[in-house]
Amino acid sequence: MTDINLKYKTDDDKGYHPFFIVMMILLFHMVIFFNYHDLILQQITLRDFDGYWHLVRVKDLYNYGNTFHTTLYRSNAPYGETLHWTSAFDLLLYVGAYIGSFFVNFNVALLWWSIIINPLLHILTFLVLFWSLRDLVGDLRASIFGILFPFQLYLFGIFDMGVPDHHGAQIFLFSLFVALILKSIMNENSKWFSLCGIVGGISLWSGLENITIILIASAFFGLAWIIEGTNHEIKNLVFSLSLLLTTSLAMFF
């Protein structure tokens, strides 16, 4: 069997660096903040229902330490409302706010972290897409795709500053998972399959809808196994075990 080789040699953009695109994304968000800072600061809890409940849950986690608390009594009184979200994004908000609480009050740290987290995820999503595609199509082409995908109008609204909901994190995890699928296929080292399984488990923890891309990855790796033979048998096993262990550990949070 011939080895699968997805690399596309491109020397025309050698030495190209996406730094200016990262600065452009950052500048774009800064311009939005400076023009609409009153709206962002004063109405952050009113702009998005999901973001409001995430902030409430993080404050409850800080005050009471219960990661399994899913009923919020500020809605549907007096019965409360049970949310189906996992605590993945809540913990991400909590960690950032807790680190910031060493310098300011926790509530202040949570406010500012909830404002800037999505622009940071926006930049990270671009970098992940660039990193995953540069070996296939070259740096310049990878940058073009990397900026077109997260800058779609609907997706940019998700990455908007001051909207602390979990969809931006899910898009980032989706992009990272797809990147690791490509890296796993293009490289012989089983560590990529292990990392792919770990990120797949985290993405499944973040949102059950990500099971779709996990099924696609499993089918993709299975096809590689059929084409390459036993060479991919151990790699599929590493991916499956990493996915199983990560998903199992996530059940405790």
Backbone hydrogen bonds, N-H to C=O, Kabsch-Sander energy under -0.5 kcal/mol:
donor,donor_aa,acceptor,acceptor_aa,energy
8,Y,135,D,-1.5
9,K,7,K,-0.6
14,K,11,D,-1.2
16,Y,13,D,-2.0
20,F,17,H,-0.6
21,I,18,P,-0.7
22,V,18,P,-1.8
23,M,19,F,-2.3
24,M,20,F,-1.8
25,I,21,I,-2.5
26,L,22,V,-2.4
27,L,23,M,-2.7
28,F,24,M,-2.3
29,H,25,I,-2.0
30,M,26,L,-2.2
31,V,27,L,-2.5
32,I,28,F,-1.8
33,F,29,H,-2.3
34,F,30,M,-2.6
35,N,31,V,-1.6
36,Y,32,I,-1.9
37,H,33,F,-0.6
40,I,36,Y,-2.4
41,L,37,H,-2.8
42,Q,38,D,-2.4
43,Q,39,L,-1.8
46,L,43,Q,-1.1
47,R,43,Q,-1.2
52,Y,48,D,-1.9
53,W,49,F,-2.1
54,H,50,D,-2.2
55,L,51,G,-2.1
56,V,52,Y,-2.1
57,R,53,W,-2.5
58,V,54,H,-2.3
59,K,55,L,-2.1
60,D,56,V,-2.2
61,L,57,R,-2.3
62,Y,58,V,-2.3
63,N,59,K,-2.4
64,Y,60,D,-2.9
65,G,60,D,-0.7
65,G,61,L,-1.5
67,T,65,G,-0.7
69,H,66,N,-0.9
70,T,68,F,-0.8
72,L,70,T,-0.5
72,L,81,E,-2.8
73,Y,71,T,-0.5
75,S,72,L,-0.8
79,Y,76,N,-1.3
80,G,76,N,-1.6
81,E,72,L,-2.2
83,L,70,T,-2.4
83,L,81,E,-0.6
91,L,87,S,-2.6
92,L,88,A,-1.5
93,L,89,F,-2.4
94,Y,90,D,-2.6
95,V,91,L,-2.8
96,G,92,L,-1.8
97,A,93,L,-2.3
98,Y,94,Y,-2.9
99,I,95,V,-2.2
100,G,96,G,-1.9
101,S,97,A,-1.4
102,F,99,I,-1.3
103,F,100,G,-1.8
104,V,100,G,-2.1
109,A,105,N,-2.7
110,L,106,F,-2.8
111,L,107,N,-2.0
112,W,108,V,-2.3
113,W,109,A,-2.5
114,S,110,L,-2.4
115,I,111,L,-1.1
116,I,112,W,-1.9
117,I,113,W,-1.7
120,L,116,I,-1.8
121,L,117,I,-2.2
122,H,118,N,-2.3
123,I,119,P,-2.1
124,L,120,L,-2.5
125,T,121,L,-2.3
126,F,122,H,-1.8
127,L,123,I,-2.4
128,V,124,L,-2.4
129,L,125,T,-2.2
130,F,126,F,-2.6
131,W,127,L,-2.7
132,S,128,V,-2.2
133,L,129,L,-1.5
134,R,130,F,-1.6
136,L,133,L,-0.9
137,V,133,L,-2.6
138,G,133,L,-0.5
138,G,134,R,-1.5
142,A,138,G,-2.2
143,S,139,D,-2.1
144,I,140,L,-1.9
145,F,141,R,-2.2
146,G,142,A,-2.7
147,I,143,S,-1.7
148,L,144,I,-1.7
149,F,145,F,-2.4
151,F,147,I,-0.8
152,Q,149,F,-1.2
156,F,152,Q,-3.3
157,G,153,L,-1.5
158,I,154,Y,-1.2
159,F,155,L,-1.9
160,D,157,G,-0.7
162,G,115,I,-1.3
163,V,160,D,-1.1
165,D,163,V,-2.1
168,G,165,D,-0.6
170,Q,166,H,-1.9
171,I,167,H,-2.2
172,F,168,G,-2.0
173,L,169,A,-2.5
174,F,170,Q,-2.6
175,S,171,I,-2.5
176,L,172,F,-2.7
177,F,173,L,-2.6
178,V,174,F,-2.4
179,A,175,S,-2.3
180,L,176,L,-2.2
181,I,177,F,-1.8
182,L,178,V,-2.0
183,K,179,A,-2.4
184,S,180,L,-2.4
185,I,181,I,-2.0
186,M,182,L,-2.3
187,N,183,K,-1.3
192,W,189,N,-1.2
194,S,190,S,-1.9
195,L,191,K,-2.6
196,C,192,W,-2.3
197,G,193,F,-2.0
198,I,194,S,-2.1
199,V,195,L,-2.6
200,G,196,C,-2.2
201,G,197,G,-2.1
202,I,198,I,-2.1
203,S,199,V,-2.7
204,L,200,G,-2.0
205,W,201,G,-2.0
206,S,202,I,-2.2
207,G,203,S,-1.7
210,N,207,G,-1.9
211,I,208,L,-1.9
212,T,209,E,-1.5
214,I,210,N,-1.5
215,L,211,I,-2.3
216,I,212,T,-2.0
217,A,213,I,-2.4
218,S,214,I,-2.4
219,A,215,L,-2.2
220,F,216,I,-2.4
221,F,217,A,-3.0
222,G,218,S,-2.2
223,L,219,A,-2.2
224,A,220,F,-2.1
225,W,221,F,-2.0
226,I,222,G,-2.0
227,I,223,L,-2.4
228,E,224,A,-3.1
229,G,225,W,-2.2
231,N,228,E,-0.7
232,H,229,G,-1.7
233,E,230,T,-1.2
234,I,230,T,-0.7
236,N,232,H,-2.1
237,L,233,E,-1.7
238,V,234,I,-2.3
239,F,235,K,-2.3
240,S,236,N,-2.4
241,L,237,L,-2.5
242,S,238,V,-2.3
243,L,239,F,-2.3
244,L,240,S,-2.4
245,L,241,L,-2.8
246,T,242,S,-2.3
247,T,243,L,-2.2
248,S,244,L,-2.2
249,L,245,L,-2.4
250,A,246,T,-2.1
251,M,247,T,-0.8
251,M,248,S,-0.7
252,F,249,L,-1.6
253,F,250,A,-1.7
